């Protein structure tokens, strides 16, 4: 039997609404991390941000984003966090892939894909300017709460 590539590390299913979730004590035994979020939001005016290792220093994050909804498209640069924004309240799916998260000789790259069938899709590439291994990921939502039953799952990707 083949070895599974995605190794489940932790799943959090919200028993009540919350505006933030943190994954802590992430082991340094995998090549990449993938965070998959299936969620609802209390209102459509929302955006999400991720911070690693408790670092909220805006200068340590750079991102390039693009998004579209079938009738228009936009793009921008951001320098404050790993960020996404989808204007919907249900059916939200966002995936963050942290490449070489345990390496201590390079900055970390993060790819984000966010979508909701009713609102469109977004993709971004982000950089965290640190050579430290990622040991925690905090996900914060601004202007909304994740609804009860939202699920966030963190996976380690085997080398």
C-alpha positions as CSV (number, residue, x, y, z in Angstrom):
1,X,0.0,0.0,0.0
2,X,1.4,3.5,-0.9
3,X,2.3,5.9,1.8
4,X,-0.3,8.7,2.2
5,X,1.1,12.0,1.0
6,X,-1.3,14.2,3.1
7,X,-0.8,13.3,6.8
8,X,-3.5,14.7,9.0
9,X,-2.0,16.7,11.8
10,X,-5.0,18.5,13.4
11,X,-8.6,19.3,12.6
12,X,-10.6,21.9,14.4
13,X,-14.4,21.9,14.0
14,X,-16.0,25.0,15.6
15,X,-18.6,24.2,18.3
16,X,-19.4,28.0,18.4
17,X,-18.7,31.0,16.3
18,X,-15.1,32.3,16.4
19,X,-13.0,35.0,14.7
20,X,-9.7,33.2,15.1
21,X,-8.2,29.8,15.2
22,X,-4.6,28.8,16.1
23,X,-2.6,25.7,15.2
24,X,0.3,25.3,17.6
25,X,3.2,22.9,18.2
26,X,3.5,22.0,14.6
27,X,6.1,19.3,14.2
28,X,9.0,19.9,11.8
29,X,8.9,16.5,10.2
30,X,7.3,17.2,6.9
31,X,8.3,19.1,3.7
32,X,5.2,21.3,3.3
33,X,2.0,22.1,5.2
34,X,-1.5,22.5,3.8
35,X,-4.3,24.2,5.7
36,X,-7.8,23.5,4.3
37,X,-10.7,25.6,5.6
38,X,-14.3,24.8,4.8
39,X,-16.4,27.5,6.5
40,X,-19.3,29.8,6.7
41,X,-19.1,33.5,7.8
42,X,-21.5,35.6,9.8
43,X,-21.5,38.2,7.1
44,X,-20.1,38.8,3.6
45,X,-17.9,41.7,4.6
46,X,-14.9,39.5,5.6
47,X,-11.3,38.9,4.9
48,X,-8.9,36.4,6.4
49,X,-5.3,36.8,7.5
50,X,-2.8,34.2,8.6
51,X,0.3,34.9,10.8
52,X,3.0,32.5,11.6
53,X,4.9,32.0,14.9
54,X,3.0,34.9,16.4
55,X,4.7,37.4,14.0
56,X,2.3,40.2,13.2
57,X,5.0,42.6,12.0
58,X,3.6,43.9,8.7
59,X,7.0,44.4,7.1
60,X,7.7,40.7,7.3
61,X,4.9,39.8,4.9
62,X,4.5,40.5,1.2
63,X,1.7,39.2,-1.0
64,X,0.4,39.5,-4.6
65,X,-3.3,38.7,-5.1
66,X,-5.6,38.3,-8.0
67,X,-9.3,37.6,-8.0
68,X,-12.3,37.3,-10.3
69,X,-16.0,36.6,-10.2
70,X,-16.9,35.8,-13.8
71,X,-17.6,39.4,-14.8
72,X,-14.6,41.4,-13.4
73,X,-11.1,40.8,-12.3
74,X,-8.7,42.7,-10.0
75,X,-5.2,42.3,-8.6
76,X,-3.2,44.1,-6.0
77,X,-0.1,43.8,-3.8
78,X,-0.3,43.6,0.0
79,X,2.4,44.0,2.7
80,X,0.7,43.2,6.0
81,X,0.0,39.5,6.3
82,X,-0.9,36.3,4.4
83,X,-4.4,37.5,3.3
84,X,-7.5,36.5,1.3
85,X,-11.0,38.0,0.8
86,X,-14.1,36.3,-0.5
87,X,-17.4,38.2,-0.2
88,X,-19.8,35.4,0.7
89,X,-21.4,33.8,3.8
90,X,-21.5,30.1,2.9
91,X,-19.7,27.5,0.9
92,X,-16.3,29.2,1.5
93,X,-13.2,27.1,0.9
94,X,-9.7,28.4,1.4
95,X,-6.4,26.5,1.1
96,X,-3.0,27.7,2.3
97,X,0.1,25.8,1.3
98,X,3.3,26.6,3.2
99,X,6.3,25.4,1.2
100,X,9.5,24.2,3.0
101,X,7.9,25.3,6.3
102,X,10.6,23.6,8.5
103,X,13.6,24.9,6.5
104,X,15.9,27.3,8.5
105,X,17.9,28.6,5.5
106,X,15.2,30.5,3.6
107,X,12.1,32.7,3.8
108,X,8.8,30.9,3.6
109,X,6.5,30.9,0.6
110,X,2.7,30.5,0.9
111,X,0.2,29.9,-1.9
112,X,-3.4,30.8,-1.1
113,X,-6.5,29.7,-3.0
114,X,-9.9,30.9,-1.8
115,X,-13.3,30.6,-3.4
116,X,-17.1,30.5,-3.0
117,X,-19.4,29.5,-5.8
118,X,-21.5,32.6,-5.2
119,X,-18.7,35.1,-5.0
120,X,-15.8,34.0,-7.2
121,X,-12.2,32.9,-6.7
122,X,-8.9,34.4,-5.5
123,X,-5.3,33.3,-5.6
124,X,-2.2,34.8,-3.9
125,X,1.4,34.2,-3.4
126,X,2.9,35.4,-0.1
127,X,6.3,35.5,1.6
128,X,7.1,35.5,5.2
129,X,10.5,37.1,5.6
130,X,12.0,34.8,8.2
131,X,14.4,31.8,8.2
132,X,12.7,30.3,11.3
133,X,10.8,27.1,11.0
134,X,7.0,27.5,11.2
135,X,5.8,26.1,14.5
136,X,2.3,27.8,14.7
137,X,-0.2,29.3,12.4
138,X,-2.9,31.8,13.6
139,X,-5.9,32.4,11.3
140,X,-7.8,35.6,12.0
141,X,-11.0,36.8,10.3
142,X,-11.8,40.5,10.2
143,X,-15.3,41.8,10.1
144,X,-16.9,38.4,10.6
145,X,-17.0,35.3,12.7
146,X,-16.6,31.8,11.3
147,X,-19.9,30.0,11.9
148,X,-20.5,27.0,14.1
149,X,-19.5,23.8,12.2
150,X,-16.7,25.4,10.2
151,X,-13.8,23.0,9.8
152,X,-10.1,23.8,9.6
153,X,-7.7,20.9,8.9
154,X,-3.9,21.0,8.9
155,X,-1.9,18.4,6.9
156,X,1.8,17.6,6.7
157,X,3.0,16.7,3.2
158,X,5.5,13.9,3.2
159,X,8.8,14.4,1.3
